[in-house]
Each structure stands twice: as structure tokens, then as C-alpha cells.
Amino acid sequence: MEIIFNAVYHILKKISQWSGFTYHEVNIILYYILLPLFYMYLIARIRKQNWWLYGYLIWIVFLLLVIPDFEIFSSWLFQKSEAFLRAFSAIGWDYTLTSVLICVCFPFGLLLWLWFFIKK
């Protein structure tokens, strides 16, 4: 788990350096905007209803317009996400394990599951 955690961390840090966004901003953009956008795209294809995708895009544009400072917002949301992941220590999971399971395995599994329905 440590290897996966470190690999993802370093990839996000490199994206941060390359893009000029902070690490927190990159994390929020990936996990709260881009991954859900891709899920909505897949759901729209499965259901053959584009309103899933358009609705999500409208929602994201609206939120980005009303958030006064995306960097501050990203740091706040990252801290809340980190607290959520740390809360799993109550069942014996450390932060690294929880991060890999919830932030890597679950999104990848969901993508595979949605992809299965597209290919079906």
C-alpha cells in the first residue's frame, strides 16, 4: 500500500509543479471534478441520456463561479477529506491504507464497473 500511496502522491506533486496549482488544488480538481466528470460521462453513455453529463458540468461551472478563492477552498476541502480518511483509524485502518482503498482502488473499481456496462 505504501508504494501505491507514494506513487500517487509523487504523481500529484509533479502535476502540481507542472500546472502551477497547489498540491491541494490538484487533488481537489482530480478527485472532486475530473473523476466525477468522467463517471458522469460514462453514466450518460450507459443510459444514453446526456443530461447526467450536462447537469454535472452546469453544477461545476456554477460552483467555480461562486467560490471566491479556489486555493483556499481546496485547502479547506482537502483538510476535510484528510479528516474523513483519518477517521477510519477507528476500525484499525491507517491513513495510507484508507487513502489507497478509497482514493485509488474504489475509483478504479468504479471505472471498471461502469466500463463493463458500456461494453455489455
C-alpha positions in Angstrom: 0.0 0.0 0.0 2.9 2.3 0.8 4.3 2.0 -2.7 0.9 2.9 -4.3 0.3 5.8 -1.9 3.8 7.2 -2.6 3.4 6.8 -6.4 0.1 8.6 -6.4 1.5 11.3 -4.1 4.5 11.9 -6.3 2.4 12.0 -9.5 0.1 14.6 -8.0 3.1 16.6 -6.8 4.6 16.5 -10.3 1.3 17.7 -11.8 1.2 20.4 -9.2 4.7 21.6 -10.2 3.9 21.4 -13.9 0.5 23.1 -13.7 1.2 25.8 -11.2 -1.7 24.7 -9.0 -1.0 23.7 -5.4 -1.0 20.1 -4.4 -4.3 20.6 -2.7 -5.8 22.2 -5.8 -4.6 19.3 -8.0 -6.0 16.8 -5.5 -9.4 18.5 -5.4 -9.5 19.0 -9.2 -8.8 15.3 -9.8 -11.0 13.7 -7.2 -13.9 16.2 -7.0 -14.1 17.5 -10.6 -12.3 15.3 -13.2 -13.1 11.8 -11.9 -16.8 12.6 -11.2 -16.9 14.2 -14.7 -15.6 11.0 -16.2 -18.1 9.0 -14.2 -20.9 11.2 -15.4 -19.7 10.8 -19.0 -19.8 7.0 -18.6 -23.2 7.1 -17.0 -24.5 9.3 -19.8 -23.2 6.8 -22.3 -24.7 3.8 -20.5 -28.1 5.4 -20.0 -28.0 7.2 -23.3 -29.0 10.4 -21.5 -26.7 13.3 -21.7 -28.4 15.3 -19.0 -26.2 13.4 -16.5 -23.1 15.0 -18.0 -24.6 18.4 -18.8 -26.1 18.6 -15.3 -22.8 17.9 -13.7 -21.0 20.4 -15.9 -23.5 23.1 -15.1 -23.1 22.3 -11.4 -19.3 22.5 -11.5 -19.3 25.8 -13.5 -21.8 27.3 -11.0 -19.6 26.2 -8.1 -16.4 27.5 -9.6 -18.1 30.8 -10.2 -19.3 31.2 -6.6 -16.1 30.0 -4.9 -14.3 33.3 -4.2 -10.8 31.7 -3.8 -10.2 28.2 -5.2 -6.9 27.8 -3.4 -8.4 28.5 0.0 -11.4 26.3 -0.8 -9.2 23.5 -2.0 -7.1 23.6 1.2 -10.3 23.5 3.3 -11.8 20.6 1.3 -8.5 18.8 1.3 -8.4 19.1 5.2 -12.0 17.8 5.4 -11.1 14.9 3.1 -8.0 14.1 5.1 -10.0 14.1 8.3 -12.5 11.7 6.7 -9.7 9.3 5.7 -8.1 9.5 9.2 -11.5 8.7 10.8 -11.1 5.1 9.5 -8.5 4.6 12.2 -11.5 3.8 14.4 -11.6 0.4 12.6 -7.9 0.0 12.5 -7.1 1.4 9.1 -4.2 3.8 8.9 -4.2 6.9 6.6 -2.1 5.2 3.9 -4.3 2.1 3.7 -7.5 4.2 3.7 -6.2 6.6 1.1 -5.2 3.8 -1.3 -8.5 1.9 -0.8 -10.8 4.9 -1.1 -8.9 7.2 -3.4 -7.3 4.6 -5.7 -9.0 1.2 -5.5 -12.6 2.4 -5.2 -12.4 4.9 -8.1 -10.6 2.4 -10.3 -13.1 -0.3 -9.4 -16.0 2.1 -10.2 -14.4 2.9 -13.6 -14.1 -0.8 -14.4 -17.7 -1.4 -13.3 -19.1 1.4 -15.5 -16.8 0.4 -18.4 -18.3 -3.1 -18.1 -21.8 -1.7 -18.7 -20.6 0.3 -21.7 -19.1 -2.8 -23.3 -22.1 -5.0 -22.4 
